[in-house]
């Protein structure tokens, strides 16, 4: 519970400091230019470093995680998704994993009950919460592209319209705004409620969820309560993208807090567990075909080793073996 409390207090402190800094015109102008660029550079360099390190890690052998029949004899039906024999099957398996969290869908929950009895059951709520969070976050990111692109692409407008089909009053209420908050609340309370998950949860686990929640809530506040100058914010965003920064819009305190929180997340991303977003594509247990029976894989990092064959050993000790009366293959 302390770790969760500390994470919430840390995020709250960042928001309060950003709100206090927003009161100073010079401070806001300086931070609004430096912080986003610094955070973006940290994100790009950090993710690039992670990917380069992962790509250079030796993976000479095929070690995919499988739970199906491998391709073998003709009359044995293989499971192409559970044990992919080629690249096409790997692409299909990865697509299901990335888009639908297939392995998490089949996740089971183990509980110890009276008896004692070990009971295994389904754990679909975790899959549903993860799906709701990730897909809502993706839609929100796509919607935000309208701030950085001019003209706005048609697919961004289509996603925005689809997300706002449940129109209640003005401004249009986006479904993903409520879904992402609900998903984050579920994921956060799950770590507190489940003793096993709480035991292995670190400060960083709670901090990431709290930071994402603060970003979502500050964005909701700006849209439905604070009513910021969206035209001025778009001009500011376009200026950042074009490397021609402009001043923040007037009365942009809430937007400045939102900007600082997003920049914090971007800078923190490469050094957190959130980096699994890129790591899933470089995992040898997922992105390799299970073709060990059809193709021989040789470790390219093996250095030449001077071996001592049996024939050489027998020739070396031939006289001693013969004197001891031991059988000798070469006479």
Helices and strands as residue ranges (DSSP letters): H 2-21, H 25-56, H 87-100, H 102-105, E 108-113, E 117-122, H 124-144, G 145-147, H 154-163, H 175-193, H 195-200, H 203-221, I 222-226, H 230-241, H 253-269, G 273-275, H 276-279, G 280-282, H 310-316, H 318-323
